[in-house]
Amino acid sequence: MRRILSLLALLSVLLLAGCATAQKRGDTLTTTLNAYASALRWGDVENAEHFIDPKIRAEHPLSELDIARYKQVQISDYDDGSGPLPAGKDSVKQTVHISLVNIHTQSERGIVDHQTWQYDEKTNHWWLTSGLPDITQQP
């Protein structure tokens, strides 16, 4: 009987530790998504770029033309709908509807950004693996 109680106590501790880890991971995701959305809303493409997985960022750096395009628009709406959805053990997907205003013509248009975020257990960090939104999309 004592052995069973010890085993149950150990399982309870492990279960609680797993819940705490999952809660921390969820909190980190929420913080990351909010900071990324804020960077985009304020037009800070250089800061938004730092949310991209470093390996992907190194393979596909933003060109001067890309940066110039981002500076020609202002985000007037960033709607993440129902938020992120699980897409695997360490991955979530999120669809965001973004409204852009061309700062020269004041014309507004919308794009859809399909985001994929991957969790890195080593660094306890969520990385954007789908890249920055394609603002050259046409409706």
DSSP file (Angstrom, degrees, kcal/mol; ACC not computed):
  #  RESIDUE AA STRUCTURE BP1 BP2  ACC     N-H-->O    O-->H-N    N-H-->O    O-->H-N    TCO  KAPPA ALPHA  PHI   PSI    X-CA   Y-CA   Z-CA
    1    1 A M     >        0   0    0      0, 0.0     4,-2.3     0, 0.0     5,-0.2   0.000 360.0 360.0 360.0 -41.9    0.0    0.0    0.0
    2    2 A R  H  >  +     0   0    0      1,-0.2     4,-2.2     2,-0.2     5,-0.2   0.886 360.0  52.7 -62.6 -38.3    2.8    2.4    0.9
    3    3 A R  H  > S+     0   0    0      2,-0.2     4,-2.3     1,-0.2    -1,-0.2   0.891 108.3  50.1 -64.8 -40.6    4.5    1.7   -2.5
    4    4 A I  H  > S+     0   0    0      2,-0.2     4,-2.6     1,-0.2    -2,-0.2   0.909 110.5  49.5 -65.2 -43.0    1.2    2.5   -4.3
    5    5 A L  H  X S+     0   0    0     -4,-2.3     4,-2.4     2,-0.2    -2,-0.2   0.900 111.0  50.1 -64.3 -39.6    0.9    5.8   -2.4
    6    6 A S  H  X S+     0   0    0     -4,-2.2     4,-2.4     2,-0.2    -2,-0.2   0.914 111.3  48.8 -63.2 -42.3    4.5    6.7   -3.2
    7    7 A L  H  X S+     0   0    0     -4,-2.3     4,-2.5     2,-0.2    -2,-0.2   0.910 111.4  49.2 -63.8 -43.1    3.9    5.9   -6.9
    8    8 A L  H  X S+     0   0    0     -4,-2.6     4,-2.2     2,-0.2    -2,-0.2   0.894 110.9  50.5 -63.9 -39.9    0.7    8.0   -7.0
    9    9 A A  H  X S+     0   0    0     -4,-2.4     4,-2.2     2,-0.2    -2,-0.2   0.922 111.2  48.4 -63.2 -44.0    2.6   10.9   -5.3
   10   10 A L  H  X S+     0   0    0     -4,-2.4     4,-2.3     1,-0.2    -2,-0.2   0.917 111.6  49.3 -62.8 -44.1    5.4   10.7   -7.9
   11   11 A L  H  X S+     0   0    0     -4,-2.5     4,-2.5     1,-0.2    -1,-0.2   0.882 109.6  52.8 -63.1 -38.3    2.9   10.6  -10.8
   12   12 A S  H  X S+     0   0    0     -4,-2.2     4,-2.4     2,-0.2    -1,-0.2   0.915 109.5  48.2 -63.5 -43.0    1.1   13.6   -9.3
   13   13 A V  H  X S+     0   0    0     -4,-2.2     4,-2.4     2,-0.2    -2,-0.2   0.922 112.7  48.2 -64.3 -43.8    4.3   15.6   -9.1
   14   14 A L  H  X S+     0   0    0     -4,-2.3     4,-2.2     2,-0.2    -2,-0.2   0.899 111.6  50.4 -63.3 -40.8    5.2   14.7  -12.7
   15   15 A L  H  X S+     0   0    0     -4,-2.5     4,-2.1     2,-0.2    -2,-0.2   0.919 111.5  47.6 -63.6 -44.1    1.8   15.6  -13.9
   16   16 A L  H  X S+     0   0    0     -4,-2.4     4,-2.4     2,-0.2    -2,-0.2   0.890 110.6  51.9 -64.9 -39.1    1.9   19.0  -12.2
   17   17 A A  H  X S+     0   0    0     -4,-2.4     4,-2.2     1,-0.2    -1,-0.2   0.900 109.7  50.2 -64.0 -39.6    5.4   19.7  -13.6
   18   18 A G  H  X S+     0   0    0     -4,-2.2     4,-2.4     2,-0.2    -2,-0.2   0.890 110.4  49.4 -64.2 -39.9    4.1   18.9  -17.1
   19   19 A C  H  X S+     0   0    0     -4,-2.1     4,-2.6     2,-0.2    -2,-0.2   0.899 110.2  50.8 -65.9 -40.4    1.2   21.2  -16.7
   20   20 A A  H  X S+     0   0    0     -4,-2.4     4,-2.5     2,-0.2    -2,-0.2   0.902 111.1  48.9 -64.2 -40.2    3.5   24.0  -15.4
   21   21 A T  H  X S+     0   0    0     -4,-2.2     4,-2.5     2,-0.2    -2,-0.2   0.924 112.4  47.4 -64.9 -44.4    5.7   23.5  -18.5
   22   22 A A  H  X S+     0   0    0     -4,-2.4     4,-2.4     2,-0.2    -2,-0.2   0.888 112.0  50.9 -63.7 -38.8    2.8   23.6  -20.8
   23   23 A Q  H  X S+     0   0    0     -4,-2.6     4,-2.5     2,-0.2    -2,-0.2   0.919 110.9  48.0 -64.6 -43.5    1.5   26.7  -19.1
   24   24 A K  H  X S+     0   0    0     -4,-2.5     4,-2.6     2,-0.2    -2,-0.2   0.909 111.4  50.5 -63.4 -41.8    4.8   28.4  -19.4
   25   25 A R  H  X S+     0   0    0     -4,-2.5     4,-2.2     1,-0.2    -1,-0.2   0.914 111.6  48.3 -62.1 -42.7    5.1   27.4  -23.1
   26   26 A G  H  X S+     0   0    0     -4,-2.4     4,-2.3     2,-0.2    -2,-0.2   0.895 111.6  49.3 -64.5 -40.8    1.6   28.9  -23.7
   27   27 A D  H  X S+     0   0    0     -4,-2.5     4,-2.4     2,-0.2    -2,-0.2   0.899 110.6  50.7 -64.5 -40.4    2.4   32.1  -21.9
   28   28 A T  H  X S+     0   0    0     -4,-2.6     4,-2.5     2,-0.2    -2,-0.2   0.896 109.6  51.0 -64.2 -40.0    5.6   32.4  -23.9
   29   29 A L  H  X S+     0   0    0     -4,-2.2     4,-3.0     2,-0.2     5,-0.3   0.941 110.4  48.6 -62.1 -47.4    3.6   31.9  -27.1
   30   30 A T  H  X S+     0   0    0     -4,-2.3     4,-2.2     1,-0.2    -2,-0.2   0.920 113.1  47.2 -59.4 -45.4    1.1   34.6  -26.2
   31   31 A T  H  X S+     0   0    0     -4,-2.4     4,-2.3     2,-0.2    -1,-0.2   0.913 113.8  48.3 -62.2 -43.6    3.9   37.0  -25.3
   32   32 A T  H  X S+     0   0    0     -4,-2.5     4,-2.5     2,-0.2    -2,-0.2   0.932 111.9  47.8 -63.8 -47.7    5.7   36.3  -28.5
   33   33 A L  H  X S+     0   0    0     -4,-3.0     4,-2.4     1,-0.2    -1,-0.2   0.891 113.2  48.7 -62.9 -39.6    2.6   36.6  -30.8
   34   34 A N  H  X S+     0   0    0     -4,-2.2     4,-2.2    -5,-0.3    -1,-0.2   0.905 112.4  47.6 -66.8 -41.2    1.7   39.9  -29.1
   35   35 A A  H  X S+     0   0    0     -4,-2.3     4,-2.3     2,-0.2    -2,-0.2   0.896 112.9  49.0 -67.0 -39.6    5.2   41.4  -29.4
   36   36 A Y  H  X S+     0   0    0     -4,-2.5     4,-2.2     2,-0.2    -2,-0.2   0.935 111.6  48.7 -64.8 -46.4    5.3   40.3  -33.1
   37   37 A A  H  X S+     0   0    0     -4,-2.4     4,-2.8     1,-0.2    -2,-0.2   0.897 111.1  51.4 -60.5 -40.1    1.9   41.8  -33.9
   38   38 A S  H  X S+     0   0    0     -4,-2.2     4,-2.1     2,-0.2     6,-0.2   0.915 107.7  51.6 -63.7 -43.6    3.0   45.0  -32.1
   39   39 A A  H  <>S+     0   0    0     -4,-2.3     5,-2.7     1,-0.2    -1,-0.2   0.919 113.4  45.1 -60.4 -43.1    6.2   45.3  -34.2
   40   40 A L  H ><5S+     0   0    0     -4,-2.2     3,-1.7     1,-0.2    35,-0.4   0.932 110.6  53.1 -66.6 -44.9    4.2   44.9  -37.4
   41   41 A R  H 3<5S+     0   0    0     -4,-2.8    34,-0.3     1,-0.3    -1,-0.2   0.860 110.7  47.5 -58.6 -36.1    1.5   47.4  -36.4
   42   42 A W  T 3<5S-     0   0    0     -4,-2.1    -1,-0.3    -5,-0.2    -2,-0.2   0.394 115.6-115.4 -87.9   3.5    4.2   50.0  -35.6
   43   43 A G  T < 5 +     0   0    0     -3,-1.7     2,-1.4    -4,-0.2     3,-0.2   0.736  65.8 146.4  73.7  21.6    5.9   49.4  -38.9
   44   44 A D     >< +     0   0    0     -5,-2.7     4,-2.5    -6,-0.2     3,-0.3  -0.587  11.0 163.1 -93.1  73.9    9.1   48.1  -37.2
   45   45 A V  H  > S+     0   0    0     -2,-1.4     4,-2.2     1,-0.2    -1,-0.2   0.824  71.2  58.6 -64.8 -33.1   10.0   45.5  -39.9
   46   46 A E  H  > S+     0   0    0     -3,-0.2     4,-0.6     2,-0.2    -1,-0.2   0.913 111.2  41.5 -63.7 -41.6   13.6   45.2  -38.6
   47   47 A N  H >4 S+     0   0    0     -3,-0.3     3,-1.0     1,-0.2     4,-0.2   0.900 112.7  54.0 -71.0 -41.0   12.3   44.2  -35.2
   48   48 A A  H >< S+     0   0    0     -4,-2.5     3,-1.7     1,-0.3     4,-0.3   0.854 100.4  62.3 -60.8 -34.3    9.6   41.9  -36.7
   49   49 A E  H >< S+     0   0    0     -4,-2.2     3,-1.5     1,-0.3    -1,-0.3   0.797  90.9  67.0 -62.6 -28.0   12.4   40.2  -38.7
   50   50 A H  T << S+     0   0    0     -3,-1.0    -1,-0.3    -4,-0.6    -2,-0.2   0.570  89.0  66.1 -72.4  -7.5   14.0   39.0  -35.4
   51   51 A F  T <  S+     0   0    0     -3,-1.7    77,-3.0    -4,-0.2    -1,-0.3   0.623  81.7  98.2 -84.0 -14.3   11.0   36.8  -34.7
   52   52 A I  B <  S-a  128   0A   0     -3,-1.5    77,-0.2    -4,-0.3     5,-0.1  -0.508  95.9 -90.4 -75.2 140.9   11.9   34.7  -37.8
   53   53 A D     >  -     0   0    0     75,-2.4     4,-2.9    -2,-0.2     3,-0.4  -0.260  36.8-128.2 -48.5 127.6   13.9   31.5  -37.0
   54   54 A P  H  > S+     0   0    0      0, 0.0     4,-2.2     0, 0.0     5,-0.2   0.834 107.4  53.2 -54.5 -36.0   17.6   32.5  -37.2
   55   55 A K  H  > S+     0   0    0      2,-0.2     4,-1.6     1,-0.2     5,-0.1   0.922 113.3  42.5 -65.7 -43.2   18.3   29.6  -39.7
   56   56 A I  H  > S+     0   0    0     -3,-0.4     4,-2.3     2,-0.2    -1,-0.2   0.895 112.7  53.9 -68.8 -40.6   15.6   30.8  -42.0
   57   57 A R  H  < S+     0   0    0     -4,-2.9    -2,-0.2     1,-0.2    -1,-0.2   0.883 109.4  48.4 -61.1 -39.3   16.5   34.4  -41.6
   58   58 A A  H  < S+     0   0    0     -4,-2.2    -1,-0.2    -5,-0.2    -2,-0.2   0.866 114.3  45.7 -69.4 -35.9   20.1   33.6  -42.6
   59   59 A E  H  < S+     0   0    0     -4,-1.6    -2,-0.2     1,-0.2    -1,-0.2   0.808 127.5  26.8 -75.8 -30.3   19.0   31.7  -45.7
   60   60 A H  S  < S-     0   0    0     -4,-2.3    -1,-0.2    -5,-0.1    -2,-0.1  -0.567  79.8-178.4-133.8  68.9   16.5   34.3  -46.8
   61   61 A P        -     0   0    0      0, 0.0     2,-0.2     0, 0.0    -3,-0.1  -0.316  37.9 -97.9 -68.2 153.0   17.5   37.8  -45.5
   62   62 A L        -     0   0    0      1,-0.1     2,-0.1    -5,-0.1    -2,-0.0  -0.503  39.8-137.2 -68.2 135.3   15.3   40.7  -46.3
   63   63 A S     >  -     0   0    0     -2,-0.2     4,-2.2     1,-0.1     5,-0.2  -0.423  23.8-107.1 -85.7 167.9   16.5   42.7  -49.3
   64   64 A E  H  > S+     0   0    0      1,-0.2     4,-2.4     2,-0.2     5,-0.1   0.870 123.5  54.7 -60.6 -36.5   16.6   46.5  -49.5
   65   65 A L  H  > S+     0   0    0      2,-0.2     4,-2.4     1,-0.2    -1,-0.2   0.916 106.2  50.7 -64.1 -43.4   13.6   46.3  -51.8
   66   66 A D  H  > S+     0   0    0      1,-0.2     4,-2.2     2,-0.2    -2,-0.2   0.937 111.8  47.3 -58.4 -47.3   11.6   44.2  -49.3
   67   67 A I  H  X S+     0   0    0     -4,-2.2     4,-1.7     1,-0.2    -1,-0.2   0.901 110.5  52.0 -63.0 -41.1   12.4   46.8  -46.6
   68   68 A A  H  X S+     0   0    0     -4,-2.4     4,-0.7     1,-0.2    -1,-0.2   0.894 108.3  51.9 -62.4 -40.1   11.5   49.7  -48.9
   69   69 A R  H >< S+     0   0    0     -4,-2.4     3,-1.1     1,-0.2     4,-0.4   0.921 108.6  50.1 -62.5 -43.6    8.1   48.0  -49.6
   70   70 A Y  H >< S+     0   0    0     -4,-2.2     3,-1.1     1,-0.3    -1,-0.2   0.848 106.6  55.8 -63.8 -32.5    7.3   47.6  -46.0
   71   71 A K  H 3< S+     0   0    0     -4,-1.7    -1,-0.3     1,-0.2    -2,-0.2   0.643  99.1  62.6 -75.3 -13.0    8.1   51.3  -45.4
   72   72 A Q  T << S+     0   0    0     -3,-1.1    31,-2.7    -4,-0.7    32,-0.5   0.532 102.6  57.2 -87.0  -7.3    5.5   52.2  -48.1
   73   73 A V  E <   -B  102   0A   0     -3,-1.1     2,-0.4    -4,-0.4    29,-0.2  -0.886  62.5-155.4-125.6 156.3    2.7   50.7  -46.1
   74   74 A Q  E     -B  101   0A   0     27,-2.3    27,-2.8    -2,-0.3     2,-0.6  -0.994  25.5-123.7-125.7 136.0    1.1   51.2  -42.7
   75   75 A I  E     +B  100   0A   0     -2,-0.4    25,-0.2   -35,-0.4     3,-0.1  -0.688  29.1 175.3 -82.1 122.2   -0.8   48.4  -41.0
   76   76 A S  E     +     0   0A   0     23,-2.6     2,-0.3    -2,-0.6    24,-0.2   0.629  69.1  18.7-100.5 -17.7   -4.3   49.7  -40.1
   77   77 A D  E     -B   99   0A   0     22,-1.2    22,-2.5     2,-0.0     2,-0.4  -0.972  52.6-174.0-154.8 139.5   -5.7   46.4  -38.8
   78   78 A Y  E     -B   98   0A   0     -2,-0.3     2,-0.7    20,-0.2    20,-0.2  -0.890  14.1-178.9-135.0 100.0   -4.2   43.1  -37.6
   79   79 A D  E     +B   97   0A   0     18,-2.9    18,-2.7    -2,-0.4     3,-0.1  -0.883  14.1 179.7-110.8 108.0   -6.9   40.5  -36.9
   80   80 A D    >   -     0   0    0     -2,-0.7     3,-2.6     1,-0.3    15,-0.3   0.260  26.9-157.7 -90.6  13.5   -5.6   37.2  -35.7
   81   81 A G  T 3   -     0   0    0      1,-0.3    -1,-0.3    16,-0.1    15,-0.1  -0.210  69.5  -5.7  54.9-122.3   -9.1   35.8  -35.5
   82   82 A S  T 3  S-     0   0    0      1,-0.3    -1,-0.3    13,-0.1    -2,-0.0   0.385 104.7-122.6 -89.0   4.7   -9.4   32.9  -33.1
   83   83 A G    <   -     0   0    0     -3,-2.6    12,-0.3    12,-0.3    -1,-0.3  -0.350  54.5 -13.5  87.5-169.2   -5.7   32.8  -32.5
   84   84 A P        -     0   0    0      0, 0.0    10,-0.2     0, 0.0    32,-0.0  -0.337  55.1-155.2 -74.1 149.0   -3.2   30.0  -32.9
   85   85 A L  E     -C   93   0A   0      8,-3.0     8,-2.7    -2,-0.1    -2,-0.0  -0.968  29.7-100.1-122.1 139.5   -4.1   26.4  -33.5
   86   86 A P  E     +C   92   0A   0      0, 0.0     6,-0.3     0, 0.0     3,-0.1  -0.281  37.6 174.3 -57.6 139.7   -2.0   23.4  -32.6
   87   87 A A        -     0   0    0      4,-2.8     2,-0.3     1,-0.5     5,-0.2   0.017  64.0 -33.3-134.8  26.0   -0.2   22.0  -35.7
   88   88 A G  S >  S-     0   0    0      3,-0.4     3,-0.8     1,-0.2    -1,-0.5  -0.854  88.9 -54.0 142.8-178.6    2.0   19.4  -34.0
   89   89 A K  T 3  S+     0   0    0     -2,-0.3    -1,-0.2     1,-0.2     0, 0.0   0.917 134.3  12.8 -58.7 -47.7    3.9   18.8  -30.8
   90   90 A D  T 3  S+     0   0    0     -3,-0.1    29,-3.3    29,-0.0     2,-0.3  -0.101 115.7  84.0-121.8  33.7    5.9   22.0  -31.0
   91   91 A S  E <   - D   0 118A   0     -3,-0.8    -4,-2.8    27,-0.2    -3,-0.4  -0.989  45.4-175.5-142.3 145.5    4.1   23.9  -33.7
   92   92 A V  E     -CD  86 117A   0     25,-2.4    25,-2.9    -2,-0.3     2,-0.4  -0.967  12.2-149.5-134.2 154.6    1.1   26.2  -34.1
   93   93 A K  E     -CD  85 116A   0     -8,-2.7    -8,-3.0    -2,-0.3     2,-0.3  -0.929  13.4-176.6-121.4 149.4   -0.5   27.8  -37.1
   94   94 A Q  E     - D   0 115A   0     21,-2.2    21,-3.3    -2,-0.4     2,-0.5  -0.991  16.7-148.8-146.8 135.3   -2.3   31.1  -37.2
   95   95 A T  E     - D   0 114A   0     -2,-0.3     2,-0.4   -12,-0.3   -12,-0.3  -0.931  20.1-171.0-106.7 124.5   -4.2   32.9  -39.9
   96   96 A V  E     - D   0 113A   0     17,-2.7    17,-3.2    -2,-0.5     2,-0.6  -0.954  16.0-148.7-120.5 131.7   -4.0   36.7  -39.7
   97   97 A H  E     -BD  79 112A   0    -18,-2.7   -18,-2.9    -2,-0.4     2,-0.5  -0.887  22.6-168.9 -97.8 122.0   -6.0   39.2  -41.8
   98   98 A I  E     -BD  78 111A   0     13,-2.6    13,-2.7    -2,-0.6     2,-0.5  -0.940  13.8-153.3-118.9 130.5   -4.0   42.4  -42.2
   99   99 A S  E     -BD  77 110A   0    -22,-2.5   -23,-2.6    -2,-0.5   -22,-1.2  -0.900  16.9-164.7-101.4 129.3   -5.2   45.7  -43.6
  100  100 A L  E     -BD  75 109A   0      9,-3.4     9,-2.3    -2,-0.5     2,-0.5  -0.905   9.5-157.9-116.0 140.2   -2.5   47.8  -45.3
  101  101 A V  E     -BD  74 108A   0    -27,-2.8   -27,-2.3    -2,-0.4     2,-0.5  -0.979  20.4-131.6-116.0 124.9   -2.6   51.5  -46.2
  102  102 A N  E  >  -B   73   0A   0      5,-2.6     4,-2.6    -2,-0.5   -29,-0.2  -0.631  14.3-147.2 -71.9 122.9   -0.2   52.8  -48.8
  103  103 A I  T  4 S+     0   0    0    -31,-2.7    -1,-0.2    -2,-0.5   -30,-0.1   0.703  93.7  47.6 -70.2 -17.5    1.3   55.9  -47.3
  104  104 A H  T  4 S+     0   0    0    -32,-0.5    -1,-0.2     3,-0.1   -31,-0.1   0.852 127.1  21.8 -88.9 -38.7    1.6   57.6  -50.7
  105  105 A T  T  4 S-     0   0    0      2,-0.1    -2,-0.2     0, 0.0     3,-0.1   0.582  90.3-135.1-105.0 -13.0   -1.9   57.0  -52.1
  106  106 A Q     <  +     0   0    0     -4,-2.6     2,-0.3     1,-0.2    -3,-0.1   0.671  54.6 146.3  61.5  19.3   -3.8   56.4  -48.8
  107  107 A S        -     0   0    0     -5,-0.2    -5,-2.6     1,-0.0     2,-0.4  -0.667  38.1-144.7 -85.5 142.9   -5.5   53.4  -50.5
  108  108 A E  E     +D  101   0A   0     -2,-0.3     2,-0.3    -7,-0.2    -7,-0.2  -0.847  23.5 165.3-110.5 143.4   -6.3   50.4  -48.3
  109  109 A R  E     -D  100   0A   0     -9,-2.3    -9,-3.4    -2,-0.4     2,-0.3  -0.967  25.5-125.6-148.2 162.7   -6.1   46.7  -49.1
  110  110 A G  E     -D   99   0A   0     -2,-0.3     2,-0.3   -11,-0.2   -11,-0.2  -0.852  19.1-176.3-115.8 149.2   -6.1   43.5  -47.3
  111  111 A I  E     -D   98   0A   0    -13,-2.7   -13,-2.6    -2,-0.3     2,-0.5  -0.906  21.1-130.4-132.1 163.7   -3.8   40.5  -47.2
  112  112 A V  E     -D   97   0A   0     -2,-0.3     2,-0.6   -15,-0.2    22,-0.2  -0.974  16.2-160.7-117.5 129.5   -3.9   37.1  -45.5
  113  113 A D  E     -D   96   0A   0    -17,-3.2   -17,-2.7    -2,-0.5     2,-0.9  -0.944   3.5-159.2-113.4 117.0   -0.9   35.9  -43.6
  114  114 A H  E     -D   95   0A   0     -2,-0.6     2,-0.3   -19,-0.2   -19,-0.2  -0.838  21.3-165.6 -95.7 104.4   -0.6   32.2  -42.9
  115  115 A Q  E     -D   94   0A   0    -21,-3.3   -21,-2.2    -2,-0.9     2,-0.4  -0.686  15.4-166.8 -97.4 143.5    1.8   32.0  -40.0
  116  116 A T  E     -D   93   0A   0     -2,-0.3    13,-3.0   -23,-0.2    14,-0.9  -0.998   8.3-167.7-126.1 127.6    3.6   28.9  -38.7
  117  117 A W  E     -DE  92 128A   0    -25,-2.9   -25,-2.4    -2,-0.4     2,-0.4  -0.943   2.0-161.8-117.9 135.7    5.4   29.1  -35.3
  118  118 A Q  E     -DE  91 127A   0      9,-3.0     9,-3.1    -2,-0.4     2,-0.4  -0.950  13.8-134.7-120.2 135.1    7.8   26.5  -34.0
  119  119 A Y  E     - E   0 126A   0    -29,-3.3     2,-0.7    -2,-0.4     7,-0.2  -0.756   9.7-153.8 -91.5 132.2    8.8   26.0  -30.4
  120  120 A D  E  >> - E   0 125A   0      5,-3.0     5,-1.5    -2,-0.4     4,-1.4  -0.912   3.6-166.0-105.3 109.1   12.5   25.5  -29.7
  121  121 A E  T  45S+     0   0    0     -2,-0.7    -1,-0.1     1,-0.2     5,-0.0   0.817  84.5  60.1 -65.7 -30.9   12.9   23.6  -26.4
  122  122 A K  T  45S+     0   0    0      1,-0.2    -1,-0.2     3,-0.1    -2,-0.0   0.909 120.7  24.0 -64.1 -42.0   16.6   24.4  -26.1
  123  123 A T  T  45S-     0   0    0     -3,-0.3    -1,-0.2     2,-0.2    -2,-0.2   0.474  99.5-128.0-102.1  -3.9   16.1   28.1  -26.0
  124  124 A N  T  <5 +     0   0    0     -4,-1.4     2,-0.3     1,-0.2    -3,-0.2   0.938  67.1 131.0  53.6  49.6   12.4   28.1  -24.7
  125  125 A H  E   < - E   0 120A   0     -5,-1.5    -5,-3.0    -7,-0.0     2,-0.5  -0.981  57.8-133.7-137.3 142.5   11.5   30.4  -27.6
  126  126 A W  E     - E   0 119A   0     -2,-0.3     2,-0.4    -7,-0.2    -7,-0.2  -0.836  26.0-163.0 -94.2 132.6    8.9   30.4  -30.3
  127  127 A W  E     - E   0 118A   0     -9,-3.1    -9,-3.0    -2,-0.5     2,-0.6  -0.946  20.0-126.5-119.6 138.4   10.2   31.1  -33.8
  128  128 A L  E     +aE  52 117A   0    -77,-3.0   -75,-2.4    -2,-0.4   -11,-0.2  -0.712  28.6 175.5 -77.7 120.6    8.2   32.2  -36.9
  129  129 A T        +     0   0    0    -13,-3.0   -12,-0.2    -2,-0.6    -1,-0.1   0.507  69.0  65.1-106.2  -6.7    9.1   29.8  -39.7
  130  130 A S  S    S-     0   0    0    -14,-0.9    -1,-0.1     1,-0.2   -16,-0.1   0.506  99.4-129.0 -94.8  -4.8    6.7   31.1  -42.4
  131  131 A G        -     0   0    0    -15,-0.2    -1,-0.2   -80,-0.1   -15,-0.1  -0.095  41.5 -39.5  84.1 174.0    8.5   34.4  -42.8
  132  132 A L  S    S-     0   0    0      1,-0.1   -83,-0.0    -4,-0.1   -87,-0.0  -0.291  80.4 -78.5 -68.9 159.1    7.1   38.0  -42.7
  133  133 A P        -     0   0    0      0, 0.0     2,-1.2     0, 0.0    -1,-0.1  -0.269  41.5-117.7 -60.7 144.6    3.8   38.6  -44.4
  134  134 A D    >   -     0   0    0    -22,-0.2     3,-1.1     1,-0.2   -22,-0.2  -0.725  32.7-178.6 -83.7  99.5    3.8   38.9  -48.2
  135  135 A I  T 3  S+     0   0    0     -2,-1.2    -1,-0.2     1,-0.2   -35,-0.0   0.449  72.0  73.3 -83.5   2.1    2.6   42.5  -48.7
  136  136 A T  T 3   +     0   0    0      2,-0.1    -1,-0.2    -3,-0.0    -2,-0.1   0.456  69.5 123.4 -90.8  -1.3    2.8   42.2  -52.5
  137  137 A Q    <   -     0   0    0     -3,-1.1     0, 0.0     1,-0.1     0, 0.0  -0.273  53.8-144.4 -57.4 142.1   -0.3   40.0  -52.5
  138  138 A Q              0   0    0      1,-0.1    -2,-0.1   -29,-0.0    -1,-0.1  -0.912 360.0 360.0-109.7 140.8   -3.1   41.3  -54.6
  139  139 A P              0   0    0      0, 0.0    -1,-0.1     0, 0.0    -2,-0.1   0.509 360.0 360.0 -64.8 360.0   -6.8   40.8  -53.6
